[in-house]
Amino acid sequence: MEGTRPMVLSSLSRSPHGSGSRLPHAERRLAERYAELVRLAYLVLPASLGRHRRVLAAHSLVQRSLPAATPAVPAPRSPGADPDRSLRLAVVRGALAQCRRPRLWPEGVRPPLLLVPRLPVVFGLRLAPRSGGAEEMALGQALSDLSAPARAAFVLLRVEGLTADHARGVLEASGVADARVAVREAARLDASLGAAAAAVLTSDEFDACTPRARPTDLVRRGRRVRLAALSVLAGVLTAGGLAAVTHSAPDTPDVRKPRSADLIRVGPGAWADTSRVDFTAWPARGDRVRDRALLDRALAVWADPPSGTRVDRTPGTPADPPPRAPRLLYAGSVGGHAVVVFHDGQRLVRYGESGTGERLALARADDADVTTAAAVVLEERGGAVRYLLAPWVAESSVRDLVRPHAPARPLQVARDGVTAPVPRWTGVGCGHRPALQLRSSQAIAEHHAFLLADLGGLTPAHLTYTPLPGHGSPPARQPREATGPAALLAWGQAGCDLDSAGGSGVRAVNAWDFAEQDLPDGGGHAVWTCARADTWQGPGDITVSLREPGRKAQVVTRVRSTAACGRFGRHVVARTHWKSPRGHWYVLAAGSRAVTSLTLAGEVRATRSGHTLAVRAPKDASTEVRAGLASGGRLPEVGSAPSGGTRP
């Protein structure tokens, strides 16, 4: 599909209203800008459509934009006029229309525009843009969190290069009621992302003109054809009886539920022969993978949990039954209880049986990788956890985060990948913080050791570390594995604060040492750390702390659902009150590497060059700090209203 150009019907080249001279111009501009217009449509369309439907919808919108655009194309163009405005407007208007649900239309049912098939139509293939990296994934999530008009405004500003006034005009012409609010919302996201977002938006992740093609499930497709033929025959033979039944019964389609015979099972060595190393490469393991009765019970409970079943769901995880036959990862007896684990491509589902009844746990697992798909929690009992490890895990051990100098202890793992019980986090205050230290097989390109911590989810969270500037930190400030001495020391002081991230579907936590400071009155040397907990949904919560030698980290602030301390929030400044060894109270402040000056306002005022500040102030003095950046911008302290977060 790469390099293709749109085909426009020749019958459109003439207009009964005298626009024949206008259409060739619009057709040429459509052909010249086809790829850019498709990218515009793809980015504005809602992510809920799925990548395949977004690709087709984007091409359909652009190809249908020509008739809508031609009346607005002027014959004599004035200097400085925008030759693409009408095409762009038609694409944006069509994309926003597909984001809206018609008034009184039932929620959960696709609107008519999405039900009517339009060219292009693809059968037997699934199309999707090429997969990107973590930056593309994070930006895609940030865009999906915006409202449709704000998303359109952001794309018009960043990709199309329009001014705010021009973007607002396009939105108003597209029927957006409050275009100013949408542009302001887009500008806020644009300010938090920085200039790097433009390059990310033009990457293959968002290019619907060079998609990758994959077949649908060929076995199920053949089965459906045969079933459809049999259904038609049965329908002809029993039409009268069916009519009588459907006259008195609800009009609900009878969707065949998956059975154990339909489950997808991957071979034991598949993970070593694929570039996609995640849950899709897990083989079916356990001593009951052939127990059809158990598997059918698990699938039935998932599809329709009976009364009394305990259902646990991480935030943002749909509880829908499997849309197709899921992948079987495990079925066996753990601690005398039956446990089954499925993966449907987007979610992990764990079914368990015990003396107290049946239990179902669902969690998102989309876009997992070597580390985040390395372990699944199989059983939680008696203050301990048993994990099922990925087949590519070659070495496994347990280390206590709050004892960074203590060596890791080997962890016993059975042949089917089930670990011995690992103690849960215990103790008053800090206590013990056990974490898995795993090493991937040499067959994996990313052969390395990494840490996983149980935060109460179905999968443990991946712990990473970003060192101080000038302490070996790469130029792009990318997180690294938290297994080195500096990383273990940072997590040794900050590990206790992981409790605040538990139970929220955390995917990974990165501890970023963003500044260091010599404390006044002989207080020693301190390090400022921002620990960001990213969830499978996308939003992240942060905890900023001040680490002093030999002491537990002092929590400065916590902020929920913020871009700070992440890939799209690379600048940060924080402030706290601190008591010196001599009993004097100070206001301390520090900023990340791009901060060049700090200004303290409120009951105490001061200005300092550099990225740290220490000023004598009463214990309860009301103050706030703002930072000056090397780029000339101003940055409020993390947790203040402009940052979009809230203090606890």
KACORHU-V778912 format. One record per residue. N is the residue number from 1. RES is the residue in three letters. PHI is phi in radians with two decimals (NA if undefined). PSI is psi in whole degrees, -180 to 180 (999 if undefined). Layout:
((N:RES:PHI:PSI) (N:RES:PHI:PSI))
//
This chain:
((1:MET:NA:-15) (2:GLU:-1.19:137) (3:GLY:1.47:0) (4:THR:-1.29:155) (5:ARG:-2.11:154) (6:PRO:-1.19:146) (7:MET:-1.80:119) (8:VAL:-1.89:130) (9:LEU:-1.09:135) (10:SER:-1.15:-22) (11:SER:-1.15:-15) (12:LEU:-1.51:-2) (13:SER:-1.40:-2) (14:ARG:-2.27:148) (15:SER:-2.24:134) (16:PRO:-1.19:-11) (17:HIS:-1.78:15) (18:GLY:1.46:20) (19:SER:-1.74:18) (20:GLY:-1.03:-34) (21:SER:-1.32:-21) (22:ARG:-1.43:-35) (23:LEU:-1.12:-44) (24:PRO:-1.00:-37) (25:HIS:-1.11:-48) (26:ALA:-1.11:-38) (27:GLU:-1.12:-41) (28:ARG:-1.12:-44) (29:ARG:-1.14:-36) (30:LEU:-1.13:-42) (31:ALA:-1.16:-40) (32:GLU:-1.20:-36) (33:ARG:-1.90:19) (34:TYR:-1.00:-49) (35:ALA:-1.08:-42) (36:GLU:-1.17:-39) (37:LEU:-1.20:-37) (38:VAL:-1.15:-41) (39:ARG:-1.09:-41) (40:LEU:-1.03:-48) (41:ALA:-1.11:-43) (42:TYR:-1.08:-40) (43:LEU:-1.26:-32) (44:VAL:-1.39:-33) (45:LEU:-1.07:148) (46:PRO:-1.21:142) (47:ALA:-1.14:-20) (48:SER:-1.12:-18) (49:LEU:-1.17:-24) (50:GLY:1.56:153) (51:ARG:-1.16:-40) (52:HIS:-1.08:-50) (53:ARG:-1.20:-31) (54:ARG:-1.16:-40) (55:VAL:-1.04:-51) (56:LEU:-1.15:-41) (57:ALA:-1.14:-37) (58:ALA:-1.11:-46) (59:HIS:-1.13:-40) (60:SER:-1.11:-43) (61:LEU:-1.07:-44) (62:VAL:-1.18:-43) (63:GLN:-1.17:-28) (64:ARG:-1.55:-3) (65:SER:-1.35:-19) (66:LEU:-1.11:-53) (67:PRO:-1.07:-36) (68:ALA:-1.24:-26) (69:ALA:-1.56:-25) (70:THR:-1.07:-39) (71:PRO:-1.10:-23) (72:ALA:-1.63:0) (73:VAL:-1.52:117) (74:PRO:-1.33:146) (75:ALA:-1.22:-58) (76:PRO:-1.61:115) (77:ARG:-1.54:133) (78:SER:-1.43:153) (79:PRO:-1.03:136) (80:GLY:1.50:-4) (81:ALA:-1.24:154) (82:ASP:-1.57:108) (83:PRO:-1.24:-15) (84:ASP:-1.86:6) (85:ARG:-1.06:-45) (86:SER:-1.17:-40) (87:LEU:-1.14:-45) (88:ARG:-1.08:-42) (89:LEU:-1.11:-42) (90:ALA:-1.11:-39) (91:VAL:-1.18:-47) (92:VAL:-1.13:-43) (93:ARG:-1.07:-43) (94:GLY:-1.18:-40) (95:ALA:-1.17:-41) (96:LEU:-1.17:-33) (97:ALA:-1.11:-35) (98:GLN:-1.35:-14) (99:CYS:-1.47:-16) (100:ARG:-1.64:147) (101:ARG:-1.76:125) (102:PRO:-0.98:149) (103:ARG:-1.02:136) (104:LEU:1.19:6) (105:TRP:-1.35:133) (106:PRO:-1.07:136) (107:GLU:-1.19:140) (108:GLY:1.61:-10) (109:VAL:-1.87:133) (110:ARG:-1.11:135) (111:PRO:-1.08:162) (112:PRO:-0.98:-37) (113:LEU:-1.05:-29) (114:LEU:-1.55:-13) (115:LEU:-1.58:-27) (116:VAL:-1.40:118) (117:PRO:-1.23:134) (118:ARG:-2.30:153) (119:LEU:-1.17:146) (120:PRO:-1.37:150) (121:VAL:-2.09:134) (122:VAL:-2.14:129) (123:PHE:-2.04:139) (124:GLY:1.40:3) (125:LEU:-2.36:152) (126:ARG:-2.00:127) (127:LEU:-1.90:142) (128:ALA:-2.76:144) (129:PRO:-1.04:160) (130:ARG:-1.11:144) (131:SER:-1.20:141) (132:GLY:-1.81:-165) (133:GLY:-1.73:-161) (134:ALA:-1.15:-35) (135:GLU:-1.16:-43) (136:GLU:-1.12:-40) (137:MET:-1.12:-43) (138:ALA:-1.16:-40) (139:LEU:-1.17:-40) (140:GLY:-1.05:-40) (141:GLN:-1.17:-41) (142:ALA:-1.08:-40) (143:LEU:-1.18:-41) (144:SER:-1.16:-24) (145:ASP:-1.33:-17) (146:LEU:-1.34:158) (147:SER:-1.21:159) (148:ALA:-1.02:-47) (149:PRO:-1.09:-39) (150:ALA:-1.17:-38) (151:ARG:-1.11:-43) (152:ALA:-1.10:-41) (153:ALA:-1.10:-42) (154:PHE:-1.08:-44) (155:VAL:-1.16:-40) (156:LEU:-1.10:-38) (157:LEU:-1.27:-47) (158:ARG:-1.49:-44) (159:VAL:-1.56:-46) (160:GLU:-1.44:-16) (161:GLY:1.26:27) (162:LEU:-1.41:159) (163:THR:-1.35:167) (164:ALA:-1.07:-41) (165:ASP:-1.14:-42) (166:HIS:-1.15:-43) (167:ALA:-1.09:-41) (168:ARG:-1.10:-39) (169:GLY:-1.11:-40) (170:VAL:-1.11:-42) (171:LEU:-1.14:-43) (172:GLU:-1.10:-41) (173:ALA:-1.19:-20) (174:SER:-1.53:1) (175:GLY:1.65:14) (176:VAL:-1.32:127) (177:ALA:-1.19:-45) (178:ASP:-2.19:79) (179:ALA:-1.18:-30) (180:ARG:-1.10:-43) (181:VAL:-1.10:-41) (182:ALA:-1.10:-42) (183:VAL:-1.17:-40) (184:ARG:-1.12:-41) (185:GLU:-1.10:-42) (186:ALA:-1.15:-38) (187:ALA:-1.15:-36) (188:ARG:-1.11:-44) (189:LEU:-1.13:-41) (190:ASP:-1.05:-40) (191:ALA:-1.17:-35) (192:SER:-1.35:-24) (193:LEU:-1.45:-39) (194:GLY:1.54:-180) (195:ALA:-1.20:-22) (196:ALA:-1.14:-19) (197:ALA:-1.14:-32) (198:ALA:-1.07:-43) (199:ALA:-1.17:-37) (200:VAL:-1.15:-40) (201:LEU:-1.15:-25) (202:THR:-1.68:13) (203:SER:-1.41:174) (204:ASP:-1.12:-24) (205:GLU:-1.02:-29) (206:PHE:-2.02:19) (207:ASP:-1.75:102) (208:ALA:-1.46:2) (209:CYS:-1.66:-9) (210:THR:-2.24:60) (211:PRO:-1.36:163) (212:ARG:-1.69:137) (213:ALA:-1.82:133) (214:ARG:-2.33:146) (215:PRO:-1.28:156) (216:THR:-1.31:-178) (217:ASP:-1.19:104) (218:LEU:-1.16:-37) (219:VAL:-1.14:-48) (220:ARG:-1.16:-32) (221:ARG:-1.12:-44) (222:GLY:-1.11:-39) (223:ARG:-1.12:-39) (224:ARG:-1.16:-37) (225:VAL:-1.08:-46) (226:ARG:-1.13:-43) (227:LEU:-1.11:-38) (228:ALA:-1.12:-42) (229:ALA:-1.11:-44) (230:LEU:-1.12:-37) (231:SER:-1.14:-40) (232:VAL:-1.09:-44) (233:LEU:-1.10:-45) (234:ALA:-1.12:-36) (235:GLY:-1.13:-39) (236:VAL:-1.14:-41) (237:LEU:-1.24:-31) (238:THR:-2.08:29) (239:ALA:-1.04:-42) (240:GLY:-1.12:-45) (241:GLY:-1.15:-41) (242:LEU:-1.13:-38) (243:ALA:-1.09:-40) (244:ALA:-1.16:-39) (245:VAL:-1.22:-46) (246:THR:-1.20:-21) (247:HIS:-1.15:-32) (248:SER:-1.86:-8) (249:ALA:-1.84:156) (250:PRO:-1.07:148) (251:ASP:-1.46:75) (252:THR:-2.12:125) (253:PRO:-1.15:142) (254:ASP:-1.60:94) (255:VAL:-1.51:126) (256:ARG:-1.20:126) (257:LYS:-1.39:144) (258:PRO:-1.07:146) (259:ARG:-2.09:171) (260:SER:-1.05:-32) (261:ALA:-1.19:-20) (262:ASP:-1.55:-10) (263:LEU:-1.07:142) (264:ILE:-1.48:130) (265:ARG:-2.18:126) (266:VAL:-1.70:143) (267:GLY:-1.16:157) (268:PRO:-1.05:-32) (269:GLY:-1.80:11) (270:ALA:-1.08:-34) (271:TRP:-1.10:-27) (272:ALA:-1.45:-7) (273:ASP:-2.10:25) (274:THR:-2.39:151) (275:SER:-1.51:-9) (276:ARG:-1.79:93) (277:VAL:-1.73:92) (278:ASP:-2.66:-158) (279:PHE:-1.14:-22) (280:THR:-1.19:-16) (281:ALA:-1.73:0) (282:TRP:-1.26:134) (283:PRO:-1.40:163) (284:ALA:-1.39:123) (285:ARG:-2.26:166) (286:GLY:2.02:159) (287:ASP:-1.47:4) (288:ARG:-2.27:28) (289:VAL:-1.19:-16) (290:ARG:-1.84:7) (291:ASP:-1.43:92) (292:ARG:-1.13:-36) (293:ALA:-1.09:-44) (294:LEU:-1.12:-46) (295:LEU:-1.13:-40) (296:ASP:-1.15:-37) (297:ARG:-1.11:-43) (298:ALA:-1.09:-44) (299:LEU:-1.15:-38) (300:ALA:-1.16:-41) (301:VAL:-1.17:-39) (302:TRP:-1.08:-46) (303:ALA:-1.18:-36) (304:ASP:-2.67:84) (305:PRO:-1.04:124) (306:PRO:-1.25:165) (307:SER:-1.03:136) (308:GLY:1.67:-11) (309:THR:-1.32:130) (310:ARG:-1.45:122) (311:VAL:-2.04:119) (312:ASP:-1.90:132) (313:ARG:-2.37:128) (314:THR:-1.27:154) (315:PRO:-0.95:136) (316:GLY:1.45:3) (317:THR:-1.67:119) (318:PRO:-1.20:147) (319:ALA:-1.73:16) (320:ASP:-1.10:153) (321:PRO:-1.16:165) (322:PRO:-1.09:130) (323:PRO:-1.28:-15) (324:ARG:-2.71:179) (325:ALA:-1.12:122) (326:PRO:-1.40:175) (327:ARG:-1.61:135) (328:LEU:-1.56:123) (329:LEU:-1.79:-36) (330:TYR:-2.77:145) (331:ALA:-2.66:115) (332:GLY:-2.98:-176) (333:SER:-1.80:124) (334:VAL:-2.15:115) (335:GLY:1.07:31) (336:GLY:1.48:1) (337:HIS:-2.05:145) (338:ALA:-1.35:135) (339:VAL:-2.37:134) (340:VAL:-2.26:137) (341:VAL:-2.18:127) (342:PHE:-2.02:163) (343:HIS:-2.45:125) (344:ASP:-1.85:18) (345:GLY:1.70:-28) (346:GLN:-2.16:-28) (347:ARG:-2.27:153) (348:LEU:-1.75:138) (349:VAL:-2.28:125) (350:ARG:-2.01:125) (351:TYR:-1.93:134) (352:GLY:-2.37:147) (353:GLU:-2.10:137) (354:SER:-2.64:-179) (355:GLY:-1.13:-19) (356:THR:-1.65:1) (357:GLY:2.13:-167) (358:GLU:-1.68:151) (359:ARG:-2.45:140) (360:LEU:-2.23:133) (361:ALA:-2.22:132) (362:LEU:-2.20:140) (363:ALA:-2.62:146) (364:ARG:-1.20:144) (365:ALA:-2.57:25) (366:ASP:-1.24:144) (367:ASP:1.04:36) (368:ALA:-1.25:165) (369:ASP:-2.42:-163) (370:VAL:-0.98:-38) (371:THR:-1.55:-47) (372:THR:-1.33:-11) (373:ALA:-1.92:25) (374:ALA:-1.58:-15) (375:ALA:-2.73:149) (376:VAL:-2.29:139) (377:VAL:-1.33:117) (378:LEU:-1.58:-42) (379:GLU:-2.59:140) (380:GLU:-2.19:111) (381:ARG:-2.73:139) (382:GLY:1.07:36) (383:GLY:1.28:19) (384:ALA:-2.44:160) (385:VAL:-2.24:136) (386:ARG:-1.85:135) (387:TYR:-1.93:155) (388:LEU:-1.87:118) (389:LEU:-1.61:152) (390:ALA:-1.14:154) (391:PRO:-1.17:-17) (392:TRP:-1.57:2) (393:VAL:-1.38:117) (394:ALA:-1.66:-31) (395:GLU:-2.37:142) (396:SER:-2.45:140) (397:SER:-2.67:174) (398:VAL:-2.22:133) (399:ARG:-2.26:153) (400:ASP:-1.63:117) (401:LEU:-1.06:-36) (402:VAL:-1.41:2) (403:ARG:-2.21:73) (404:PRO:-1.11:-24) (405:HIS:-1.55:-10) (406:ALA:-1.37:138) (407:PRO:-1.22:156) (408:ALA:-1.28:145) (409:ARG:-1.75:135) (410:PRO:-1.03:144) (411:LEU:-1.96:126) (412:GLN:-1.31:134) (413:VAL:-2.28:130) (414:ALA:-1.29:170) (415:ARG:-1.09:-29) (416:ASP:-1.56:9) (417:GLY:1.61:2) (418:VAL:-1.50:130) (419:THR:-1.51:163) (420:ALA:-1.17:161) (421:PRO:-1.04:135) (422:VAL:-1.94:125) (423:PRO:-1.02:144) (424:ARG:-1.42:171) (425:TRP:-1.13:128) (426:THR:-2.38:171) (427:GLY:1.82:150) (428:VAL:-1.40:136) (429:GLY:1.39:-106) (430:CYS:-1.76:-48) (431:GLY:1.04:-135) (432:HIS:-1.92:144) (433:ARG:-2.27:76) (434:PRO:-1.15:141) (435:ALA:-2.41:147) (436:LEU:-1.36:133) (437:GLN:-2.00:111) (438:LEU:-2.03:155) (439:ARG:-2.26:130) (440:SER:-1.36:159) (441:SER:-1.18:158) (442:GLN:-1.17:-16) (443:ALA:-1.28:-13) (444:ILE:-1.67:134) (445:ALA:-1.05:-39) (446:GLU:-1.50:57) (447:HIS:-1.26:105) (448:HIS:-2.80:169) (449:ALA:-1.69:148) (450:PHE:-2.64:163) (451:LEU:-1.93:141) (452:LEU:-2.25:138) (453:ALA:-2.17:134) (454:ASP:-1.35:113) (455:LEU:-1.98:23) (456:GLY:1.66:3) (457:GLY:-1.68:-179) (458:LEU:-1.29:-25) (459:THR:-2.14:140) (460:PRO:-1.22:155) (461:ALA:-1.48:143) (462:HIS:-1.45:123) (463:LEU:-1.69:129) (464:THR:-2.27:177) (465:TYR:-2.60:138) (466:THR:-2.12:118) (467:PRO:-1.33:173) (468:LEU:-1.09:152) (469:PRO:-1.00:134) (470:GLY:1.47:2) (471:HIS:-1.95:43) (472:GLY:1.50:9) (473:SER:-1.26:132) (474:PRO:-1.15:157) (475:PRO:-0.98:-37) (476:ALA:-1.45:2) (477:ARG:0.94:51) (478:GLN:-1.51:138) (479:PRO:-1.08:151) (480:ARG:-2.18:170) (481:GLU:-1.14:142) (482:ALA:-1.59:49) (483:THR:-1.98:-6) (484:GLY:-1.40:168) (485:PRO:-1.01:-46) (486:ALA:-1.13:-40) (487:ALA:-1.15:-44) (488:LEU:-1.13:-36) (489:LEU:-1.15:-42) (490:ALA:-1.10:-46) (491:TRP:-1.24:-25) (492:GLY:-1.10:-33) (493:GLN:-1.62:-30) (494:ALA:-1.71:-8) (495:GLY:-1.08:-31) (496:CYS:-1.12:-29) (497:ASP:-1.35:-3) (498:LEU:-1.15:-19) (499:ASP:-0.96:-35) (500:SER:-1.19:-18) (501:ALA:-1.65:-4) (502:GLY:-1.19:149) (503:GLY:1.31:12) (504:SER:-2.05:20) (505:GLY:1.20:46) (506:VAL:-1.35:132) (507:ARG:-1.64:-44) (508:ALA:-2.70:152) (509:VAL:-2.27:126) (510:ASN:-2.00:129) (511:ALA:-1.71:113) (512:TRP:-1.91:114) (513:ASP:-1.41:100) (514:PHE:-1.68:-13) (515:ALA:-2.82:157) (516:GLU:-2.27:154) (517:GLN:-2.67:136) (518:ASP:-1.45:121) (519:LEU:-1.42:147) (520:PRO:-1.25:168) (521:ASP:1.00:35) (522:GLY:1.20:28) (523:GLY:-1.31:-5) (524:GLY:1.59:-162) (525:HIS:-1.91:130) (526:ALA:-2.12:156) (527:VAL:-2.16:134) (528:TRP:-1.63:129) (529:THR:-2.21:139) (530:CYS:-2.08:113) (531:ALA:-1.71:118) (532:ARG:-1.88:123) (533:ALA:-1.79:107) (534:ASP:-1.58:134) (535:THR:-1.68:166) (536:TRP:-1.15:-23) (537:GLN:-1.24:-30) (538:GLY:2.21:-54) (539:PRO:-1.06:153) (540:GLY:-2.29:149) (541:ASP:-1.91:147) (542:ILE:-2.18:154) (543:THR:-2.28:118) (544:VAL:-1.71:132) (545:SER:-2.42:159) (546:LEU:-1.94:120) (547:ARG:-1.81:121) (548:GLU:-1.93:149) (549:PRO:-1.01:132) (550:GLY:1.28:10) (551:ARG:-2.28:156) (552:LYS:-1.14:143) (553:ALA:-1.07:138) (554:GLN:-1.58:119) (555:VAL:-1.25:124) (556:VAL:-1.57:-49) (557:THR:-2.83:157) (558:ARG:-2.20:137) (559:VAL:-2.31:135) (560:ARG:-1.83:147) (561:SER:0.88:65) (562:THR:-2.35:156) (563:ALA:-1.52:-8) (564:ALA:-1.04:147) (565:CYS:1.16:18) (566:GLY:-2.09:-168) (567:ARG:-1.12:-27) (568:PHE:-1.95:21) (569:GLY:-2.54:64) (570:ARG:-1.40:-8) (571:HIS:-2.02:139) (572:VAL:-2.64:146) (573:VAL:-2.45:140) (574:ALA:-2.43:162) (575:ARG:-2.50:148) (576:THR:-2.70:161) (577:HIS:-1.60:141) (578:TRP:-2.52:138) (579:LYS:-1.78:125) (580:SER:-1.39:166) (581:PRO:-1.02:-22) (582:ARG:-1.55:2) (583:GLY:1.54:7) (584:HIS:-1.54:145) (585:TRP:-1.71:140) (586:TYR:-2.29:156) (587:VAL:-1.75:120) (588:LEU:-1.83:143) (589:ALA:-2.53:151) (590:ALA:-2.69:150) (591:GLY:-2.26:166) (592:SER:-1.33:-176) (593:ARG:-1.05:-28) (594:ALA:-1.45:-5) (595:VAL:-1.38:130) (596:THR:-1.98:-16) (597:SER:-2.73:155) (598:LEU:-2.26:136) (599:THR:-2.16:122) (600:LEU:-1.72:129) (601:ALA:-2.19:167) (602:GLY:1.98:-141) (603:GLU:-1.23:-22) (604:VAL:-2.20:133) (605:ARG:-2.14:140) (606:ALA:-2.91:156) (607:THR:-2.36:134) (608:ARG:-2.35:142) (609:SER:-1.43:161) (610:GLY:1.61:-167) (611:HIS:-2.08:18) (612:THR:-2.36:158) (613:LEU:-2.63:140) (614:ALA:-2.48:115) (615:VAL:-2.30:133) (616:ARG:-1.10:135) (617:ALA:-2.80:150) (618:PRO:-1.01:156) (619:LYS:-1.00:-41) (620:ASP:-1.82:20) (621:ALA:-1.09:135) (622:SER:-1.51:116) (623:THR:-2.47:166) (624:GLU:-2.60:156) (625:VAL:-2.20:144) (626:ARG:-2.25:148) (627:ALA:-1.99:145) (628:GLY:-1.70:135) (629:LEU:-1.75:158) (630:ALA:-1.07:-27) (631:SER:-1.35:-8) (632:GLY:1.75:-8) (633:GLY:-1.41:173) (634:ARG:-2.05:144) (635:LEU:-2.26:122) (636:PRO:-1.33:161) (637:GLU:-1.18:149) (638:VAL:-1.12:136) (639:GLY:1.71:-11) (640:SER:-1.39:166) (641:ALA:-0.98:-42) (642:PRO:-1.10:-20) (643:SER:-1.36:-12) (644:GLY:1.52:4) (645:GLY:-1.89:-180) (646:THR:-2.35:143) (647:ARG:-1.37:153) (648:PRO:-1.17:999))
//
